[in-house]
Amino acid sequence: MDVTVDLTMCPDCRSIAEVLDRFVLESTHGPVEHARIRCIAGHWFLLPAASLTSPPLPRSAGRRQPAPGA
């Protein structure tokens, strides 16, 4: 079984946050996709999905850092 975790950034503390749920809410301009998120610091938000930001990619474990002075 494949499990995919949808990650974003917390709009308050910029920590990594998990998207717990996505759904559509009606507005005067038509339907808007929203997301419920929770960050590792414990903040919870309900916000438009268009405002989600991608977390930074982790450094590749296989990539070597240059030696000091190289």
C-alpha positions as CSV (number, residue, x, y, z in Angstrom):
1,M,0.0,0.0,0.0
2,D,1.4,3.4,-1.1
3,V,0.9,6.2,1.4
4,T,1.5,9.8,0.1
5,V,1.8,12.7,2.5
6,D,0.9,16.1,1.1
7,L,3.2,18.7,2.7
8,T,3.2,22.5,2.7
9,M,4.6,25.4,4.7
10,C,2.8,26.8,7.8
11,P,1.8,30.4,7.0
12,D,2.5,31.4,10.6
13,C,5.9,29.9,11.6
14,R,7.1,28.6,8.2
15,S,7.5,25.0,9.6
16,I,6.5,22.0,7.6
17,A,2.8,21.3,7.7
18,E,0.7,18.4,6.6
19,V,-2.4,18.9,4.4
20,L,-5.0,16.9,6.3
21,D,-8.0,17.5,4.1
22,R,-9.0,19.2,0.8
23,F,-12.5,20.2,-0.1
24,V,-14.4,22.8,-2.1
25,L,-16.4,25.7,-0.6
26,E,-18.8,27.9,-2.5
27,S,-18.2,31.6,-2.8
28,T,-19.8,34.5,-4.5
29,H,-17.3,34.0,-7.4
30,G,-17.8,30.2,-7.6
31,P,-16.3,27.2,-5.9
32,V,-12.9,27.5,-4.2
33,E,-10.7,24.6,-3.2
34,H,-9.7,24.8,0.5
35,A,-7.2,22.8,2.6
36,R,-7.0,22.1,6.3
37,I,-3.4,21.9,7.5
38,R,-1.5,21.3,10.7
39,C,2.2,22.2,11.2
40,I,4.7,20.4,13.4
41,A,4.5,23.4,15.9
42,G,0.8,22.6,16.4
43,H,-0.8,25.4,14.4
44,W,-4.0,24.6,12.5
45,F,-5.4,26.5,9.5
46,L,-8.2,26.3,7.0
47,L,-7.2,28.3,3.9
48,P,-7.6,28.4,0.1
49,A,-5.5,25.7,-1.6
50,A,-4.1,28.2,-4.0
51,S,-2.2,29.8,-1.0
52,L,-0.3,26.6,-0.2
53,T,3.4,26.7,-0.7
54,S,5.8,23.8,-1.3
55,P,8.2,23.0,1.5
56,P,11.9,23.2,0.5
57,L,13.4,20.0,-0.9
58,P,15.7,18.1,1.4
59,R,19.4,17.9,0.4
60,S,20.1,14.8,-1.5
61,A,21.8,12.2,0.7
62,G,24.0,11.2,-2.2
63,R,25.2,14.7,-3.0
64,R,28.5,15.5,-1.5
65,Q,29.4,18.9,-0.1
66,P,32.7,20.4,-1.2
67,A,35.5,20.2,1.3
68,P,36.4,23.4,3.1
69,G,38.8,25.4,1.1
70,A,38.1,23.5,-2.1
